[in-house]
Amino acid sequence: MIMKNDILIKQLAAFRHNTLSAVEGLTEEEADFVPEGFNNNIRWNLGHIFLDQYDWLYHKIREDHPAPIHYRELFGYGTKPENWQRTPPTLQELRHRLMEQVQVIQEQFGHRLHQELDETTELGMNTFAEVLPRTFYHEGLHLGTILAIHKALHLQRQS
């Protein structure tokens, strides 16, 4: 079990590295660009990845969620920047939280990935080890959106 746990945490770290590399050198202004046909920007996608990762891990257990409470109104499912009522975190803060999250998950869940959840998820997942790959898939979807927004930003600069 230890080896399998190590692999899941290594995958999390590698996928997170890919996400953070995709936004390396991005300015605050670029992070707020919402291209035509999109509802959200790169900043929202980063915050949503961060929030969703914790949501899935803490959803079926009775423990405090480490994400700031106001992140839900900024980055929760169905939110979008045009409806923000408060100033969002800087890119630096989001990148720091995303980097730190890998370590937090390793410390909080690495030794108990095969622990049963209090309740089965809607997809029939019963353990943290079963939930983590779902969060990898979700992060990959949002990384694809980040890359698409980045490309749209580049195309807009050319025209």
QUINOR-V368070 format. One record per residue. N is the residue number from 1. RES is the residue in one letter. PHI is phi in whole degrees, 0 to 359 (NA if undefined). PSI is psi in radians with two decimals (* if undefined). Layout:
n = [N/N]
res = [RES/RES]
phi = [PHI/PHI]
psi = [PSI/PSI]
This chain:
n = [1/2/3/4/5/6/7/8/9/10/11/12/13/14/15/16/17/18/19/20/21/22/23/24/25/26/27/28/29/30/31/32/33/34/35/36/37/38/39/40/41/42/43/44/45/46/47/48/49/50/51/52/53/54/55/56/57/58/59/60/61/62/63/64/65/66/67/68/69/70/71/72/73/74/75/76/77/78/79/80/81/82/83/84/85/86/87/88/89/90/91/92/93/94/95/96/97/98/99/100/101/102/103/104/105/106/107/108/109/110/111/112/113/114/115/116/117/118/119/120/121/122/123/124/125/126/127/128/129/130/131/132/133/134/135/136/137/138/139/140/141/142/143/144/145/146/147/148/149/150/151/152/153/154/155/156/157/158/159]
res = [M/I/M/K/N/D/I/L/I/K/Q/L/A/A/F/R/H/N/T/L/S/A/V/E/G/L/T/E/E/E/A/D/F/V/P/E/G/F/N/N/N/I/R/W/N/L/G/H/I/F/L/D/Q/Y/D/W/L/Y/H/K/I/R/E/D/H/P/A/P/I/H/Y/R/E/L/F/G/Y/G/T/K/P/E/N/W/Q/R/T/P/P/T/L/Q/E/L/R/H/R/L/M/E/Q/V/Q/V/I/Q/E/Q/F/G/H/R/L/H/Q/E/L/D/E/T/T/E/L/G/M/N/T/F/A/E/V/L/P/R/T/F/Y/H/E/G/L/H/L/G/T/I/L/A/I/H/K/A/L/H/L/Q/R/Q/S]
phi = [NA/301/298/298/299/301/296/298/292/297/296/304/297/292/294/295/301/299/297/292/295/293/248/299/80/289/271/301/297/296/293/261/290/247/292/303/91/248/264/227/245/294/302/298/299/295/297/292/302/300/295/298/303/289/305/291/282/260/301/250/232/259/229/295/278/282/286/304/301/287/296/298/286/271/237/293/306/87/275/205/304/296/257/297/255/221/288/284/294/291/300/301/296/298/296/299/297/294/293/296/300/300/294/299/295/299/290/279/236/304/273/225/298/261/292/287/286/297/215/291/283/296/265/82/280/247/228/297/297/279/282/306/301/297/289/296/301/299/298/298/299/286/296/301/293/302/294/294/295/301/295/298/298/296/295/295/297/287/268]
psi = [-0.64/-0.78/-0.77/-0.72/-0.78/-0.71/-0.77/-0.74/-0.69/-0.69/-0.78/-0.83/-0.72/-0.77/-0.69/-0.70/-0.75/-0.77/-0.83/-0.59/-0.58/-0.36/0.18/2.28/0.02/2.44/2.87/-0.73/-0.76/-0.63/-0.34/-0.02/2.20/1.83/2.75/2.36/-0.09/2.64/-0.38/2.97/-3.10/-0.70/-0.79/-0.77/-0.71/-0.80/-0.66/-0.71/-0.82/-0.88/-0.80/-0.68/-0.83/-0.67/-0.80/-0.59/-0.56/-0.07/-0.72/0.33/2.84/1.11/2.71/2.40/2.16/-0.14/2.50/2.44/-0.64/-0.19/-0.48/-0.76/-0.37/-0.76/0.06/2.89/2.29/-0.07/2.83/2.67/-0.59/-0.30/0.07/2.32/-0.05/2.83/2.24/2.87/2.72/2.86/-0.70/-0.77/-0.80/-0.76/-0.73/-0.82/-0.71/-0.69/-0.81/-0.56/-0.63/-0.80/-0.74/-0.78/-0.72/-0.77/-0.74/-0.56/-0.26/-0.65/-0.09/0.59/-0.44/0.14/2.43/2.46/2.80/-0.52/2.51/2.50/2.99/-0.35/0.16/0.27/2.34/-0.25/2.87/-0.63/-0.52/-0.50/-0.69/-0.83/-0.55/-0.68/-0.54/-0.79/-0.81/-0.79/-0.70/-0.70/-0.78/-0.51/-0.70/-0.71/-0.74/-0.78/-0.65/-0.73/-0.72/-0.76/-0.74/-0.68/-0.77/-0.75/-0.68/-0.68/-0.60/-0.47/*]
